[in-house]
Amino acid sequence: MRRDTTPSPGSQTSLREANRSRIVAAVKRFGGLTQVELAAATGLSTATVSTIVKELVGTGVVETETTSRSGRRALRVTIARSAGLVAGIHIGPRSLAVALGDLAHDVVAEQALPLPADHRPDTSLDRAALLIVDLLERVGTDLDGLLGVGVAIAAPVESGTGLIAVRGALRGWEEVPVAQVLTKRLARPVHVESDAGLGALAEHQLGAGRYVQDVLYVRLSYGTSAGLILGGRLHHGGSGAAGQLGHVQVSPAGPVCSCGNRGCLDTEVGEAALLELLRPALGEVTLRDVVRRAQQGDPGCARVLADAARLTGEVVAGVVTLLDPQVVVVGGELARAGDGVVVALRESVHRHALPHRFAPVDVVAGQLGPRAELIGALELARKETDVEGVAR
């Protein structure tokens, strides 16, 4: 007797829902694709894509516009602006930045302001919440139009609790449940990751690492840290502390680090160490001053930053030898000083990493500049948003 292999209505519905989700996920990831590009990205036929896109337009999940590809007219699909906005926050040692973005990867408003050293968590989080409300008003909406918030914080984050995983990474913030505090203030879901991790996510999705699956993002700032994308996914490690380059020991008899160990990389290339080297020649300056002077061609500042990049490159070389990423992307404040920093780090990595006969790792400057971590916070919020659920 012939077995009936006709799919049941339930299985057909499940398949259609799965295909819808694949299409929405692809549009969320890339910001906007033609229907032909969507078919390639999802593995679905163009006819299936066309049918589902029409359904999604009807329910307000996506919108379409006429564009051209290779001289031919095409229909570009993006997440509908009416689906809502997400917010991104970057909390650094000396600055706070906030942005609003739509689900098509466009930034619609942003603002940044400096913060004092060792800024208080309650004050900084209040400012962040107020800035979000202010930006929403500027674009003509309110908290009802906000879907979620992503936070990039200058410290490793324990994924289970959202608390800072390493003492001393951001002084005074260790016991602060950032996500819970902001959720209470904004009444919206809040997700927190390390800023280096979100810098890696942003460069992987939209920047210098978007064509590969394994990315090491090195953030050279007031301290040194890294974000890892392995197999296309952000890698946290078992406790959320993956990527803490600044706490790799480089001098066993060196100064005591904020983490309590001796001779960590940050004691050699962190803000305090760099400013101490330059104090005899320049007096009291800030790290921003040093970066600006290096941009303007000051040989002393350029030398100090290049030396810091070379030492960092030795540590990065160990990570490259261990994990074999396809690209190392360099970001953070120090990378803004000019090509010398990236070149010095690249040369050091190639000198100290295991030589590869066919594919030595590429070491490049980030394409998103100082906004990488903020853009990564927006990407985190988008990733965690159920677009179809919102539309329904």
C-alpha positions as CSV (number, residue, x, y, z in Angstrom):
1,M,0.0,0.0,0.0
2,R,1.4,3.4,-1.0
3,R,2.2,5.6,2.0
4,D,0.6,9.1,2.1
5,T,3.4,11.6,2.2
6,T,1.3,14.7,1.8
7,P,2.3,17.3,4.5
8,S,-0.3,18.0,7.1
9,P,-1.7,21.5,7.4
10,G,0.3,21.9,10.6
11,S,3.6,21.0,9.0
12,Q,2.9,23.4,6.1
13,T,2.1,26.2,8.5
14,S,5.3,25.4,10.5
15,L,7.3,25.5,7.3
16,R,5.8,28.9,6.2
17,E,6.5,30.3,9.7
18,A,10.1,29.1,9.5
19,N,10.5,30.7,6.1
20,R,9.0,33.9,7.3
21,S,11.4,34.0,10.2
22,R,14.4,33.3,7.9
23,I,13.5,36.2,5.7
24,V,12.9,38.6,8.6
25,A,16.2,37.5,10.2
26,A,18.1,38.1,6.9
27,V,16.6,41.6,6.5
28,K,17.3,42.4,10.2
29,R,20.9,41.3,9.8
30,F,21.7,43.1,6.5
31,G,19.4,46.1,6.8
32,G,18.0,45.8,3.3
33,L,18.1,43.2,0.5
34,T,16.5,42.8,-2.9
35,Q,14.3,39.8,-3.3
36,V,16.9,38.0,-5.4
37,E,19.5,38.7,-2.6
38,L,17.0,37.4,0.0
39,A,16.6,34.2,-2.0
40,A,20.4,33.7,-2.0
41,A,20.8,34.6,1.7
42,T,18.0,32.3,2.8
43,G,18.2,29.4,0.3
44,L,14.6,29.9,-0.6
45,S,13.2,30.2,-4.1
46,T,12.6,33.7,-5.5
47,A,8.9,32.8,-5.9
48,T,8.7,31.8,-2.2
49,V,10.5,35.0,-1.2
50,S,8.1,37.1,-3.3
51,T,5.0,35.5,-1.8
52,I,6.2,35.8,1.8
53,V,7.4,39.4,1.3
54,K,3.9,40.4,0.1
55,E,2.5,38.8,3.3
56,L,5.0,40.7,5.5
57,V,4.3,44.0,3.8
58,G,0.6,43.4,4.4
59,T,1.2,42.8,8.2
60,G,3.5,45.9,8.5
61,V,6.6,43.9,9.2
62,V,8.6,45.0,6.1
63,E,8.3,47.6,3.5
64,T,9.6,47.7,-0.1
65,E,11.0,50.3,-2.4
66,T,12.2,50.2,-6.0
67,T,15.9,50.3,-6.6
68,S,18.4,49.0,-9.2
69,R,21.0,46.3,-9.2
70,S,23.4,45.9,-12.1
71,G,21.3,48.3,-14.1
72,R,18.1,46.4,-13.6
73,R,15.1,47.4,-11.5
74,A,14.7,45.5,-8.3
75,L,12.5,45.6,-5.2
76,R,14.5,46.3,-2.0
77,V,13.1,44.9,1.2
78,T,13.6,46.6,4.6
79,I,12.1,46.3,8.1
80,A,9.2,48.8,8.3
81,R,10.1,52.0,10.2
82,S,6.6,51.8,11.8
83,A,7.8,48.5,13.5
84,G,9.5,50.8,16.0
85,L,12.9,51.9,17.2
86,V,15.7,50.5,19.3
87,A,18.2,52.3,21.5
88,G,21.9,51.8,22.0
89,I,24.0,53.0,25.0
90,H,27.8,53.0,25.3
91,I,29.1,53.6,28.8
92,G,32.8,54.2,28.8
93,P,35.3,55.2,31.4
94,R,35.1,58.9,30.3
95,S,32.1,59.1,28.1
96,L,28.4,58.3,27.5
97,A,26.9,57.9,24.1
98,V,23.2,57.1,23.2
99,A,21.6,56.5,19.8
100,L,18.3,55.5,18.3
101,G,18.1,53.2,15.3
102,D,15.4,51.6,13.2
103,L,15.3,48.0,12.4
104,A,16.8,48.6,9.0
105,H,20.2,49.5,10.6
106,D,19.8,53.2,10.1
107,V,20.8,55.5,13.0
108,V,18.1,58.1,13.3
109,A,19.4,60.2,16.3
110,E,22.4,60.2,18.6
111,Q,24.1,62.2,21.3
112,A,27.4,61.9,23.3
113,L,28.7,63.7,26.3
114,P,31.9,63.4,28.4
115,L,31.9,61.9,31.9
116,P,34.3,62.5,34.8
117,A,36.7,59.8,35.9
118,D,35.0,57.2,38.2
119,H,31.6,58.5,37.3
120,R,28.7,57.3,39.5
121,P,26.5,54.5,38.2
122,D,23.2,56.1,39.4
123,T,24.0,59.5,37.8
124,S,25.2,58.0,34.5
125,L,22.3,55.6,34.1
126,D,19.8,58.4,34.9
127,R,21.5,60.5,32.2
128,A,21.3,57.7,29.7
129,A,17.6,57.1,30.3
130,L,16.9,60.9,30.0
131,L,18.9,61.1,26.8
132,I,16.9,58.2,25.3
133,V,13.6,60.0,26.2
134,D,15.0,63.3,24.8
135,L,16.0,61.6,21.5
136,L,12.6,59.9,21.2
137,E,10.9,63.3,21.5
138,R,13.2,64.7,18.9
139,V,12.2,62.1,16.3
140,G,8.5,62.5,17.2
141,T,7.8,59.5,19.3
142,D,7.8,58.3,22.9
143,L,8.6,55.2,24.9
144,D,5.7,53.4,23.3
145,G,7.7,53.4,20.1
146,L,10.8,51.9,21.8
147,L,11.2,48.2,21.3
148,G,14.4,47.5,23.4
149,V,17.8,48.7,24.5
150,G,21.3,47.4,24.1
151,V,24.1,48.5,26.4
152,A,27.8,48.4,25.7
153,I,29.8,48.8,28.9
154,A,33.5,49.1,29.3
155,A,33.9,45.8,31.3
156,P,33.3,42.1,30.9
157,V,29.7,41.1,31.7
158,E,28.6,37.8,33.3
159,S,25.8,36.6,31.1
160,G,23.6,35.1,33.7
161,T,23.4,38.1,36.0
162,G,24.4,41.0,33.8
163,L,26.9,42.1,36.5
164,I,30.5,43.1,35.8
165,A,32.6,39.9,35.9
166,V,36.0,41.4,36.9
167,R,36.6,43.8,39.8
168,G,38.3,47.0,38.9
169,A,37.3,47.0,35.3
170,L,34.9,49.9,35.8
171,R,35.3,51.1,39.4
172,G,32.2,51.5,41.4
173,W,30.0,49.5,39.0
174,E,30.7,46.0,40.2
175,E,27.4,45.5,42.1
176,V,25.1,47.4,39.7
177,P,22.6,45.3,37.8
178,V,22.6,47.7,34.8
179,A,19.9,45.9,32.8
180,Q,17.5,45.9,35.8
181,V,18.1,49.5,36.6
182,L,17.5,50.7,33.1
183,T,14.5,48.4,32.6
184,K,12.9,50.0,35.7
185,R,13.5,53.5,34.3
186,L,12.4,52.8,30.7
187,A,10.0,49.9,31.1
188,R,11.6,48.2,28.1
189,P,13.8,45.1,27.8
190,V,17.5,45.9,28.2
191,H,20.4,43.7,27.2
192,V,24.0,44.3,28.3
193,E,27.4,43.2,26.8
194,S,31.0,44.3,27.0
195,D,31.8,47.2,24.7
196,A,34.6,45.2,23.0
197,G,32.2,42.4,22.4
198,L,29.7,44.7,20.8
199,G,32.4,46.4,18.8
200,A,33.2,43.0,17.4
201,L,29.6,42.3,16.7
202,A,29.2,45.7,14.8
203,E,32.4,45.2,12.7
204,H,31.3,41.6,11.9
205,Q,27.7,42.7,10.9
206,L,28.4,46.0,9.2
207,G,32.2,46.7,9.1
208,A,35.6,45.3,8.4
209,G,34.7,41.7,9.4
210,R,31.4,41.3,7.6
211,Y,32.7,38.8,5.0
212,V,34.2,36.3,7.4
213,Q,33.0,34.1,10.3
214,D,35.9,34.4,12.8
215,V,36.8,38.0,13.9
216,L,39.1,39.2,16.7
217,Y,38.3,42.8,17.5
218,V,41.0,44.6,19.5
219,R,39.9,47.7,21.4
220,L,42.7,50.1,22.3
221,S,41.4,52.6,24.7
222,Y,41.8,53.6,28.3
223,G,42.4,49.9,28.8
224,T,42.8,47.1,26.3
225,S,40.2,44.5,25.6
226,A,39.0,42.3,22.8
227,G,35.8,40.9,21.3
228,L,35.6,37.5,19.6
229,I,33.3,36.4,16.9
230,L,33.7,32.6,16.4
231,G,31.7,30.8,13.8
232,G,29.6,34.0,13.2
233,R,28.6,34.2,16.9
234,L,29.7,36.5,19.7
235,H,31.9,34.4,22.1
236,H,31.4,35.1,25.8
237,G,33.5,32.4,27.4
238,G,32.3,30.3,30.4
239,S,31.9,33.3,32.8
240,G,31.5,36.2,30.3
241,A,35.1,37.4,30.7
242,A,36.4,36.3,27.3
243,G,38.6,38.9,25.6
244,Q,40.3,40.6,28.5
245,L,43.6,41.2,26.8
246,G,44.5,44.0,29.2
247,H,44.8,41.4,32.0
248,V,47.3,39.1,30.3
249,Q,50.5,39.2,32.2
250,V,53.5,40.7,30.3
251,S,55.8,41.6,33.2
252,P,55.7,39.2,36.2
253,A,57.5,41.8,38.4
254,G,55.6,44.8,37.1
255,P,53.2,47.1,38.8
256,V,50.0,45.9,40.5
257,C,47.0,46.1,38.2
258,S,43.5,47.1,39.1
259,C,42.6,43.4,39.0
260,G,45.1,42.6,41.7
261,N,47.7,40.8,39.6
262,R,51.1,42.1,38.7
263,G,52.4,43.3,35.3
264,C,49.1,43.0,33.3
265,L,49.2,44.5,29.8
266,D,47.1,47.4,31.0
267,T,49.9,48.4,33.4
268,E,52.1,49.0,30.3
269,V,49.7,50.3,27.7
270,G,46.7,51.6,29.6
271,E,45.9,55.3,30.1
272,A,47.9,55.8,33.3
273,A,51.1,54.2,31.8
274,L,51.0,56.2,28.6
275,L,50.4,59.5,30.3
276,E,53.2,58.8,32.8
277,L,55.6,58.3,29.9
278,L,54.7,61.6,28.3
279,R,54.4,63.7,31.5
280,P,58.1,64.8,31.5
281,A,57.8,66.2,28.0
282,L,54.1,67.4,27.9
283,G,53.1,67.9,31.5
284,E,49.5,67.1,32.4
285,V,47.6,65.9,29.4
286,T,44.7,63.6,28.8
287,L,44.5,60.5,26.6
288,R,42.4,62.5,24.1
289,D,45.2,65.1,24.0
290,V,47.7,62.4,23.2
291,V,45.6,61.0,20.4
292,R,45.0,64.4,19.0
293,R,48.7,65.3,19.1
294,A,49.6,62.1,17.3
295,Q,47.0,62.8,14.6
296,Q,48.7,66.2,14.1
297,G,52.2,64.6,13.8
298,D,53.6,65.0,17.3
299,P,56.6,62.5,17.1
300,G,56.6,61.7,20.9
301,C,52.9,60.9,21.1
302,A,53.1,58.9,17.9
303,R,56.0,56.9,19.2
304,V,54.4,56.1,22.6
305,L,51.2,54.9,20.9
306,A,53.1,52.8,18.4
307,D,55.2,51.2,21.1
308,A,51.9,50.4,23.0
309,A,50.5,48.9,19.8
310,R,53.6,46.7,19.3
311,L,53.4,45.3,22.9
312,T,49.7,44.7,22.5
313,G,50.5,42.9,19.2
314,E,52.6,40.4,21.0
315,V,49.6,39.5,23.2
316,V,47.3,39.5,20.2
317,A,49.7,37.2,18.4
318,G,49.2,34.5,21.1
319,V,45.4,34.8,20.6
320,V,45.9,34.5,16.8
321,T,48.0,31.4,17.2
322,L,45.5,29.8,19.5
323,L,42.2,30.7,17.7
324,D,43.3,31.4,14.1
325,P,40.8,34.2,13.3
326,Q,40.4,35.3,9.7
327,V,40.8,38.9,10.5
328,V,42.0,41.1,13.4
329,V,40.1,44.4,13.5
330,V,41.6,47.3,15.4
331,G,39.4,49.9,17.1
332,G,39.1,52.1,20.1
333,E,40.4,55.6,20.9
334,L,44.1,54.9,20.1
335,A,43.2,53.6,16.6
336,R,42.1,57.1,15.8
337,A,45.6,58.4,16.1
338,G,46.5,57.3,12.6
339,D,47.8,54.5,10.5
340,G,50.9,54.2,12.7
341,V,49.1,52.4,15.5
342,V,47.4,49.8,13.2
343,V,50.7,49.3,11.2
344,A,52.7,48.8,14.5
345,L,50.1,46.2,15.8
346,R,50.0,44.4,12.4
347,E,53.8,44.1,12.2
348,S,54.0,42.8,15.8
349,V,51.3,40.2,15.2
350,H,52.9,39.0,12.0
351,R,56.3,38.8,13.8
352,H,55.1,36.9,16.8
353,A,52.2,34.7,15.6
354,L,52.7,31.3,14.1
355,P,53.6,31.9,10.5
356,H,51.0,30.7,8.0
357,R,52.2,29.7,4.6
358,F,49.0,30.4,2.7
359,A,46.7,32.8,4.7
360,P,48.4,35.0,7.3
361,V,45.9,36.8,9.4
362,D,44.8,40.2,8.1
363,V,45.1,43.0,10.6
364,V,43.0,46.1,9.6
365,A,41.6,49.2,11.0
366,G,37.9,49.1,11.9
367,Q,35.5,50.6,9.4
368,L,33.0,52.0,12.0
369,G,35.5,54.1,13.9
370,P,34.7,55.4,17.4
371,R,31.0,54.5,17.0
372,A,31.6,50.8,16.6
373,E,30.5,50.0,20.2
374,L,27.5,52.2,20.1
375,I,26.4,50.6,16.7
376,G,27.0,47.2,18.3
377,A,24.7,48.1,21.2
378,L,22.0,49.0,18.6
379,E,22.7,45.6,16.8
380,L,22.3,43.8,20.2
381,A,18.9,45.5,20.7
382,R,17.8,44.6,17.2
383,K,19.0,41.0,17.5
384,E,16.9,40.5,20.6
385,T,13.7,42.1,19.2
386,D,10.9,39.9,17.9
387,V,9.9,42.0,14.9
388,E,7.0,39.8,13.8
389,G,5.7,39.6,17.4
390,V,5.7,43.4,17.6
391,A,3.9,43.7,14.3
392,R,1.2,41.3,15.5
